[in-house]
């Protein structure tokens, strides 16, 4: 089991503690359980986002083809 020391905004901390104690009760380890659940949820979300991004990169993007035959046409020369 790992130990992480972090600094969190006071307002976020208060809301997190209140919500965690409501769900888990104010017993030993309730913050750790709540934080572990929050981190697992975040990891699932982020890994899905990364997978979607990689899929889009591999699929490529159709930009509609070339509109100009030469660079001069593009710049009106």
Helices and strands as residue ranges (DSSP letters): H 10-24, H 30-59, H 71-75
